[in-house]
């Protein structure tokens, strides 16, 4: 049998339980705004230390996460910044290629140069465009700066280009001023490990000044006319008084070219010089225009001199005729004066004629 | 000061420690959904050592805290914790739960029951409720029971006290 104290104890528990249960059910079924109001009040007052504690914990956790995130972002940024100069350079080259492709008045196929980690990489280049893109053997390969080489073999999706550094490479060329023709070939005497070109077969009488731009001549049918090949930087040798060989600094470097254009379907005789407005070319054009102006000036001066000479000759002719007329008149007056000597009547007309 | 009173003070300190763990350490742990519920451990350990009325009151207080700090429907937590604490207090008398493993089992069952009542009272859709009750609640019950066992082993002498005596 349950004692009085035990019954009281049980009753108190039951009352507490029912009260708590009732309050819980009241909270559960009361309007939502009431529940929110009570929760807000409790959060702001009694539970504020617990909320503060949890906020600090969340901050600690998220700050750790944020720190890791910031650290990884910083590392990524540092890693990416290492590539920034090369990206800028690549961007600039692509811009140049875009400008070049706009200026070229011929068909072309853009290609990436797939450089290989080998010593002979600069001689032959693997290009990312092949016969499916329209590339064929002997197509010229150019960079924005000038000639790179020509395609030597083609597969479906890739091709191999022989650059100007290849020992078998030759291109017929002429100076931008047009006064010297020759053949450009790779030089065996590259300075500081850099490749160089030789401009061979230039007649001894045709001297080429330093800094002259050498362009492809279009002879031979492989390379179109007007692609910059190199700039004259010196004389290599003179062959027995009939030929000079000049050293050229190549216009384009195959070792650093990342993107190139393969020229396809270029008609024979088309001049591509307008697509490569290098400094030397511009200078040559400027000099050419000055020469043309000077020639025009000389023609004008000659015409002016001729006009002046004509005017002089006319004036001279006039004065001669006047002198001749005066002499004739005097002769007449003398002839007329001799038969009527001593009479005054005939003197008046003579004097009138001479006056006229 | 009597030894019983000292034990009560020590028990209170352990409860405060659990509260601090709940609000300062738990957010830093791994997935919150399966990390131990320190507040429920405190409530269950208290309920199993006190009278059903006091247990119900403690459950109501813990539930109110849960309702205030969690976005579940207001009142659902209070109802669930009140019922679980009250049943835990009665269950201790029924099962003579002086064994630590039985205590830990009580905690695990209490947590799962608490989740069940909260989900039912909150009007959760069936798929989510099944996922919670089959996957997350058992996992959290396991971790919570494990930590409760650790607390009981560590503070064995303090939890030998009977608060309703």
Contacts between the chains, C-beta under 8 A, distances in Angstrom:
chain1	res1	chain2	res2	distance
A	9	B	51	6.7
A	12	B	51	7.9
A	12	B	53	5.4
A	13	B	51	5.3
A	13	B	52	4.3
A	13	B	53	3.2
A	13	B	54	7.7
A	13	B	56	7.3
A	14	B	52	7.9
A	14	B	53	7.2
A	15	B	53	7.1
A	16	B	52	7.9
A	16	B	53	3.4
A	16	B	54	7.1
A	16	B	56	5.4
A	16	B	57	5.4
A	17	B	52	6.2
A	17	B	53	6.0
A	17	B	56	4.0
A	17	B	82	7.1
A	17	B	86	5.1
A	20	B	56	4.7
A	20	B	57	6.0
A	20	B	59	7.0
A	20	B	60	3.8
A	20	B	78	7.5
A	20	B	82	4.5
A	20	B	86	8.0
A	21	B	56	7.4
A	21	B	79	7.1
A	21	B	82	5.7
A	21	B	83	7.4
A	23	B	60	6.7
A	23	B	78	6.9
A	24	B	60	6.5
A	24	B	63	6.7
A	24	B	75	5.5
A	24	B	78	3.9
A	24	B	79	3.7
A	24	B	82	5.4
A	25	B	75	7.0
A	25	B	79	6.5
A	26	B	75	7.2
A	27	B	67	7.1
A	27	B	74	5.4
A	27	B	75	3.1
A	27	B	78	5.8
A	27	B	79	7.9
A	28	B	73	6.8
A	28	B	74	7.3
A	28	B	75	3.2
A	28	B	76	6.0
A	28	B	78	7.8
A	28	B	79	5.9
A	28	B	121	6.0
A	29	B	75	7.3
A	30	B	74	7.8
A	30	B	75	7.2
A	32	B	74	7.4
A	35	B	67	7.6
A	35	B	73	7.6
A	35	B	74	3.0
A	35	B	75	6.4
A	36	B	74	7.0
A	38	B	68	7.8
A	38	B	74	7.0
A	39	B	67	6.4
A	39	B	68	4.4
A	39	B	74	5.8
A	42	B	64	7.0
A	42	B	65	7.9
A	42	B	68	4.5
A	43	B	68	5.5
A	43	B	69	7.2
A	47	B	65	6.3
A	47	B	68	5.7
A	47	B	69	6.9
A	50	B	19	7.3
A	50	B	23	4.9
A	50	B	65	7.2
A	50	B	69	7.3
A	51	B	69	7.1
A	53	B	20	7.0
A	53	B	23	4.3
A	53	B	24	5.0
A	54	B	23	4.5
A	54	B	24	7.2
A	54	B	27	6.0
A	54	B	69	7.5
A	56	B	24	6.9
A	57	B	23	6.7
A	57	B	24	4.7
A	57	B	25	7.1
A	57	B	26	7.6
A	57	B	27	4.1
A	57	B	28	5.7
A	58	B	27	5.2
A	60	B	28	6.3
A	61	B	27	5.7
A	61	B	28	4.8
